[in-house]
């Protein structure tokens, strides 16, 4: 398919037969006068009074408990940069479709044209009573860190910046499985992360929580290695500054066990891959063009395990493996936040699912005769229907166990195996 054909097909898809990808459906009967009286005046006064008496009754009488806001300021839309809030709407609608398709979660997409970080925070905080959770999306670093932190502290519903934590969770699950196959341990490996924005920082934070050692992490941005002698660092970058003589990406790659790229296309050379330690792991996640293409990297090193962000290569690191199911688990226990324990539970759930036999329907969807845990299958595929059975229960249990759930573990959920819950 040519680029022009793809562009026109995409425009037609979004425009016809009616513009956009979302609509609102009525969930109650509304055909008689008595039903009108129940749905609006005077009947609607009854749930209003109930919520005044007990605000948690909003979960009982309204759609709040299954409603997520997908919110952007348009400052970092896909790889297109600062497009502005309105141009981010197709992406937010797309995110809403994924929530509904994979986890049956309703979404309002909200594009906020804000003059400042503070204005954005105030806007989101002001509309938060409508929702059971808030998914921040496509907000540029470094103010995405400030926005999420402020909203998590102010609100009593989950606030989740998917570009940070969704990416980090999928990266961590895939990496831990890849290291297992390479006979390496997270606490021993030297990790290089190219890209010090939202995804890079969050991935390093989560890997530390999973056992990586800070003195084994090297973060690299456009100016090179983030080291302690640099003076142009933001607070988030400064937390990863190390005392080292290494200055360039090539310096950092020499002897590294793991490369994680969340940066841009074609930034890794074959010489860099060749300089890595034995049995390396390379996650080249820039989309659509990775930091190095798998066929190029594998030609340089036969002993590596490779992942990208693309669907046409094995081991796709795709956020849709995480956010719908993480929110499903959080909403089903009316969680007040999505905390680190819930992140780690999702990591372990994804790891465990990758090791289970792959059902025939997944093989059919990907036109494969076989698929099993190994170098070309370290994380589940986005079309695996078992994701809904693995991740929400693990996340819900972690929420209950860590004290952020308003309710107990749902009765309709399956029992969570210990290893999936991340307690092993």
Wavefront OBJ file of the C-alpha trace (Angstrom):
o trace
v 0.000 0.000 0.000
v 1.397 3.385 -1.001
v 1.643 6.249 1.473
v -0.926 8.253 -0.516
v -3.364 5.312 -0.507
v -2.915 4.775 3.236
v -3.514 8.468 3.896
v -6.711 8.548 1.832
v -7.994 5.314 3.367
v -7.389 6.730 6.847
v -9.199 9.960 6.029
v -12.148 8.057 4.544
v -12.270 5.745 7.571
v -12.547 8.709 9.927
v -15.020 10.674 7.780
v -17.530 8.079 6.544
v -20.361 7.200 6.978
v -20.422 9.671 9.897
v -17.445 11.664 11.179
v -15.402 10.329 14.084
v -15.109 6.948 15.798
v -17.415 7.330 18.825
v -21.056 7.765 19.745
v -23.110 7.677 22.954
v -25.615 4.896 23.590
v -28.628 4.906 25.927
v -28.429 2.064 28.451
v -31.971 2.119 29.937
v -35.422 1.733 28.388
v -36.784 5.119 27.314
v -39.964 4.619 25.334
v -42.827 5.483 27.696
v -43.940 8.438 29.766
v -43.197 6.570 33.000
v -39.661 5.800 31.809
v -39.194 9.482 30.977
v -40.289 10.301 34.524
v -37.707 7.857 35.916
v -34.871 8.960 33.655
v -35.360 12.672 34.261
v -37.778 14.698 36.354
v -39.080 13.817 38.870
v -37.413 10.406 39.251
v -33.849 11.630 38.821
v -34.122 13.484 42.128
v -33.905 10.186 44.038
v -30.310 9.334 43.022
v -29.347 12.994 43.439
v -30.437 12.891 47.083
v -28.680 9.555 47.566
v -25.392 10.950 46.257
v -25.717 14.050 48.450
v -26.009 11.729 51.442
v -23.203 9.404 50.304
v -20.974 10.471 47.433
v -19.894 6.872 46.771
v -23.460 6.219 45.621
v -22.408 7.963 42.390
v -20.774 4.639 41.503
v -24.138 2.926 42.113
v -26.494 5.250 40.280
v -24.413 6.810 37.470
v -21.942 5.743 34.797
v -19.018 7.158 36.806
v -17.633 3.754 37.772
v -17.110 2.657 34.168
v -16.226 6.021 32.659
v -12.684 7.180 31.917
v -11.550 10.541 30.590
v -8.834 10.385 27.945
v -7.324 13.856 28.163
v -4.612 15.676 26.234
v -3.270 19.163 25.731
v -1.951 18.190 22.289
v 1.653 18.954 23.185
v 3.132 15.587 22.133
v 0.738 13.850 19.748
v 2.193 10.568 18.490
v 5.420 11.409 16.668
v 3.915 14.615 15.298
v 4.897 16.858 18.193
v 2.928 19.841 19.477
v -0.087 19.722 17.181
v -2.374 21.527 19.579
v -5.359 20.136 21.435
v -7.878 19.979 18.575
v -5.592 18.029 16.234
v -5.086 15.480 19.006
v -8.791 14.556 18.981
v -8.519 11.702 16.416
v -5.897 10.043 18.613
v -7.974 10.468 21.768
v -11.006 9.005 19.984
v -8.804 6.115 18.889
v -7.723 5.531 22.462
v -11.370 5.532 23.497
v -12.140 2.831 20.922
v -9.375 0.646 22.367
v -10.711 1.060 25.911
v -14.182 0.008 24.768
v -13.099 -2.811 22.454
v -10.686 -4.536 24.803
v -12.100 -3.809 28.274
v -15.671 -2.518 27.749
v -14.798 0.802 29.386
v -16.681 3.923 28.297
v -14.660 7.027 27.495
v -15.125 10.724 26.967
v -12.201 12.131 25.011
v -11.326 15.625 26.187
v -8.954 18.017 24.444
v -7.868 20.897 26.662
v -6.520 24.058 25.030
v -4.694 25.326 28.107
v -2.405 28.302 28.424
v -0.234 26.713 31.111
v 0.467 23.561 33.089
v -1.401 25.050 36.036
v -4.460 25.795 33.891
v -4.482 22.240 32.561
v -4.259 20.798 36.079
v -7.114 23.004 37.292
v -9.284 22.056 34.321
v -8.802 18.324 34.823
v -9.315 18.585 38.586
v -12.518 20.582 38.070
v -14.122 18.006 35.753
v -12.876 14.937 37.647
v -16.133 14.213 39.558
v -17.604 12.972 36.270
v -15.164 10.085 35.973
v -14.007 6.865 37.591
v -10.512 7.357 36.188
v -8.363 9.699 34.117
v -5.968 8.635 31.351
v -3.536 11.411 30.495
v -2.286 11.153 26.930
v 0.197 12.768 24.553
v 1.464 15.405 26.996
v 5.072 16.480 26.528
v 7.838 16.056 29.066
v 8.820 17.492 31.443
v 5.470 19.067 32.376
v 3.706 15.683 32.061
v 5.489 14.650 35.277
v 4.256 17.725 37.138
v 0.714 17.302 35.806
v 0.399 13.673 36.807
v 1.937 14.201 40.231
v -0.369 17.119 41.025
v -3.499 15.279 39.899
v -2.619 12.055 41.727
v -2.213 14.062 44.928
v -5.453 16.028 44.480
v -7.890 13.436 43.174
v -9.413 10.304 44.687
v -9.689 8.419 41.380
v -6.940 6.753 39.310
v -4.802 9.125 37.234
v -2.586 7.291 34.755
v -0.267 8.822 32.165
v -0.133 5.987 29.654
v 2.848 7.359 27.735
v 4.796 6.952 30.965
v 3.488 3.965 32.856
v 1.768 2.007 30.107
v 4.979 1.927 28.106
v 7.049 1.139 31.196
v 4.854 -1.826 32.167
v 5.025 -3.474 28.739
v 8.769 -2.793 28.471
v 9.395 -4.288 31.907
v 7.347 -7.429 31.234
v 9.087 -8.072 27.934
v 12.516 -7.275 29.311
v 12.238 -9.574 32.327
v 11.167 -12.436 30.073
v 13.941 -11.692 27.585
v 16.531 -11.626 30.365
v 15.235 -14.955 31.638
v 15.752 -16.441 28.173
v 19.228 -14.901 27.998
v 20.050 -16.359 31.432
v 20.562 -12.924 32.983
v 19.086 -11.188 36.036
v 17.707 -7.669 36.252
v 19.925 -6.810 39.225
v 23.079 -7.697 37.292
v 22.576 -6.224 33.824
v 23.818 -2.896 32.510
v 20.983 -1.000 30.820
v 21.187 1.876 28.335
v 18.022 3.903 27.669
v 18.053 6.267 24.697
v 15.322 8.845 25.240
v 14.829 10.763 28.481
v 11.219 11.809 28.027
v 8.095 10.407 29.658
v 8.517 6.806 28.482
v 12.241 6.613 29.162
v 12.121 8.022 32.687
v 9.077 5.940 33.667
v 10.640 2.763 32.290
v 13.803 3.311 34.297
v 11.766 4.074 37.433
v 9.843 0.820 37.085
v 12.946 -1.243 36.358
v 14.479 0.108 39.560
v 11.379 -0.991 41.459
v 11.790 -4.442 39.908
v 15.382 -4.827 41.072
v 17.643 -3.012 38.616
v 20.565 -1.179 40.210
v 20.799 2.563 39.693
v 24.554 2.398 39.070
v 23.834 -0.001 36.183
v 21.534 2.445 34.368
v 22.673 4.938 31.764
v 20.173 7.435 30.389
v 21.041 9.133 27.088
v 19.367 12.162 25.506
v 20.130 14.307 22.453
v 23.223 15.740 24.140
v 24.613 12.332 25.062
v 25.005 10.470 28.336
v 23.291 12.116 31.297
v 26.215 12.507 33.693
v 26.818 14.401 36.902
v 28.920 17.155 35.299
v 26.131 18.345 33.016
v 24.460 21.577 34.071
v 21.503 21.656 31.663
v 19.412 18.934 33.307
v 15.795 18.964 34.423
v 15.014 17.579 37.855
v 13.851 14.256 36.423
v 16.988 13.862 34.322
v 19.208 14.941 37.201
v 17.980 11.988 39.261
v 19.631 9.698 36.700
v 22.899 11.601 36.332
v 25.901 9.368 37.041
v 29.586 9.964 37.565
v 31.171 8.513 34.423
v 33.686 9.260 31.714
v 31.229 8.040 29.063
v 29.797 10.822 26.964
v 28.339 9.392 23.751
v 25.750 6.760 22.938
v 28.509 4.610 21.448
v 30.399 4.829 24.749
v 27.310 3.755 26.668
v 26.515 0.835 24.354
v 29.956 -0.724 24.720
v 29.479 -3.739 27.004
v 25.801 -3.021 27.728
v 23.452 -5.968 28.264
v 20.253 -4.085 27.407
v 19.332 -1.269 25.050
v 15.945 0.427 25.327
v 15.173 3.014 22.669
v 12.264 5.433 23.019
v 13.740 8.131 20.851
v 13.926 8.259 17.056
v 14.689 6.296 13.898
v 18.023 4.830 12.851
v 20.077 6.084 15.786
v 21.781 2.747 16.533
v 24.534 1.411 14.292
v 25.566 -2.194 13.757
v 28.900 -1.312 15.373
v 27.070 -0.319 18.557
v 25.121 -3.580 18.598
v 28.310 -5.555 18.035
v 29.928 -3.780 20.996
v 27.261 -4.956 23.439
v 27.776 -7.771 25.932
v 27.082 -11.409 25.081
v 23.412 -12.365 24.686
v 22.127 -8.767 24.552
v 18.541 -7.514 24.563
v 17.590 -4.711 22.169
v 14.257 -2.907 22.458
v 14.132 -0.440 19.537
v 10.712 1.113 20.150
v 10.666 4.258 18.024
v 7.612 4.170 15.732
v 7.145 3.733 12.857
v 10.881 3.507 12.259
v 12.897 1.877 15.057
v 16.328 2.941 16.274
v 17.632 -0.060 14.336
v 15.650 -2.518 12.245
v 15.508 -6.093 13.530
v 16.969 -7.602 10.373
v 19.953 -5.254 10.623
v 20.507 -5.882 14.327
v 20.146 -9.644 13.942
v 22.622 -9.671 11.106
v 25.115 -8.023 13.454
v 24.346 -10.291 16.425
v 22.848 -13.782 16.233
v 22.619 -14.026 20.027
v 20.328 -11.046 20.673
v 16.636 -10.849 21.535
v 14.866 -8.004 19.787
v 11.626 -6.094 20.285
v 10.098 -3.130 18.461
v 6.914 -1.089 18.574
v 5.760 -2.428 15.201
v 3.114 -5.054 14.510
v 4.973 -6.520 11.522
v 7.866 -7.824 13.652
v 7.827 -10.286 16.569
v 7.737 -8.962 20.131
v 5.675 -5.826 19.642
v 5.763 -3.524 22.674
v 2.250 -2.122 22.402
v 0.524 -0.130 25.152
v -2.815 -1.715 24.324
v -1.500 -4.757 26.204
v -1.782 -2.685 29.354
v -3.973 0.376 29.765
v -7.465 -1.068 29.037
v -6.936 -3.958 31.426
v -5.174 -1.928 34.121
v -8.107 0.486 34.216
v -10.569 -2.439 34.159
v -9.003 -3.865 37.308
v -8.785 -0.448 38.957
v -12.400 0.480 38.163
v -13.769 -2.864 39.324
v -12.500 -2.246 42.858
v -13.192 1.521 42.709
v -9.505 2.234 43.253
v -8.479 5.683 44.448
v -5.260 5.510 42.433
v -3.094 3.249 40.283
v 0.010 2.722 42.382
v 3.361 1.024 41.945
v 2.056 -2.254 43.345
v -0.573 -2.306 40.581
v 2.064 -1.553 37.927
v 4.165 -4.479 39.127
v 1.137 -6.785 39.243
v 0.429 -5.973 35.599
v 4.062 -6.738 34.720
v 3.874 -10.163 36.332
v 0.516 -10.915 34.705
v 1.909 -10.168 31.250
v 5.018 -12.232 31.955
v 2.932 -15.210 33.032
v 0.575 -15.030 30.056
v 3.510 -15.126 27.614
v 4.539 -18.474 29.093
v 1.128 -20.130 28.725
v 0.206 -22.131 25.584
v -1.077 -19.835 22.842
v -4.683 -20.598 21.791
v -5.595 -21.426 18.208
v -7.561 -18.201 17.727
v -4.427 -16.136 18.346
v -2.414 -18.222 15.894
v -5.178 -17.752 13.326
v -5.258 -13.978 13.872
v -1.521 -13.762 13.194
v -1.495 -16.445 10.464
v 1.014 -18.582 12.328
v 1.188 -22.339 12.804
v 2.937 -22.144 16.162
v 3.910 -19.599 18.815
v 5.514 -20.314 22.172
v 7.600 -18.571 24.812
v 11.014 -17.891 23.334
v 13.174 -15.241 21.617
v 10.405 -14.341 19.136
v 7.603 -14.407 21.719
v 8.498 -12.682 24.985
v 5.240 -10.773 25.472
v 1.619 -11.582 24.570
v 0.101 -10.272 21.367
v -2.445 -7.418 21.414
v -5.176 -9.702 20.039
v -4.855 -12.322 22.781
v -8.345 -12.618 24.339
v -6.864 -13.919 27.608
v -5.456 -10.511 28.546
v -8.795 -9.601 30.139
v -8.571 -12.719 32.334
v -4.994 -12.098 33.464
v -4.339 -8.409 33.985
v -7.501 -7.006 35.639
v -7.540 -9.674 38.387
v -3.861 -9.098 39.152
v -4.307 -5.317 39.219
v -7.492 -5.524 41.315
v -5.846 -7.799 43.872
v -2.843 -5.485 44.124
v -5.184 -2.525 44.663
v -7.031 -4.354 47.452
v -3.823 -5.621 49.080
v -2.172 -2.171 48.964
v -5.177 -0.404 50.465
v -6.247 1.845 47.568
v -9.460 -0.056 46.701
v -12.863 1.080 47.948
v -14.299 -2.438 47.590
v -13.058 -5.986 48.023
v -11.796 -8.309 45.319
v -14.713 -8.815 42.866
v -16.619 -12.044 43.341
v -16.933 -12.620 39.583
v -13.142 -12.468 39.107
v -11.074 -15.678 38.970
v -8.612 -16.576 41.702
v -5.271 -14.852 41.053
v -2.251 -17.176 40.941
v 0.545 -16.010 43.239
v 3.029 -15.431 40.448
v 0.550 -13.344 38.430
v -0.154 -11.133 41.446
v 3.536 -10.357 41.644
v 3.972 -11.833 45.095
v 6.350 -14.640 44.176
l 1 2 3 4 5 6 7 8 9 10 11 12 13 14 15 16 17 18 19 20 21 22 23 24 25 26 27 28 29 30 31 32 33 34 35 36 37 38 39 40 41 42 43 44 45 46 47 48 49 50 51 52 53 54 55 56 57 58 59 60 61 62 63 64 65 66 67 68 69 70 71 72 73 74 75 76 77 78 79 80 81 82 83 84 85 86 87 88 89 90 91 92 93 94 95 96 97 98 99 100 101 102 103 104 105 106 107 108 109 110 111 112 113 114 115 116 117 118 119 120 121 122 123 124 125 126 127 128 129 130 131 132 133 134 135 136 137 138 139 140 141 142 143 144 145 146 147 148 149 150 151 152 153 154 155 156 157 158 159 160 161 162 163 164 165 166 167 168 169 170 171 172 173 174 175 176 177 178 179 180 181 182 183 184 185 186 187 188 189 190 191 192 193 194 195 196 197 198 199 200 201 202 203 204 205 206 207 208 209 210 211 212 213 214 215 216 217 218 219 220 221 222 223 224 225 226 227 228 229 230 231 232 233 234 235 236 237 238 239 240 241 242 243 244 245 246 247 248 249 250 251 252 253 254 255 256 257 258 259 260 261 262 263 264 265 266 267 268 269 270 271 272 273 274 275 276 277 278 279 280 281 282 283 284 285 286 287 288 289 290 291 292 293 294 295 296 297 298 299 300 301 302 303 304 305 306 307 308 309 310 311 312 313 314 315 316 317 318 319 320 321 322 323 324 325 326 327 328 329 330 331 332 333 334 335 336 337 338 339 340 341 342 343 344 345 346 347 348 349 350 351 352 353 354 355 356 357 358 359 360 361 362 363 364 365 366 367 368 369 370 371 372 373 374 375 376 377 378 379 380 381 382 383 384 385 386 387 388 389 390 391 392 393 394 395 396 397 398 399 400 401 402 403 404 405 406 407 408 409 410 411 412 413 414 415 416 417 418 419 420 421 422 423 424
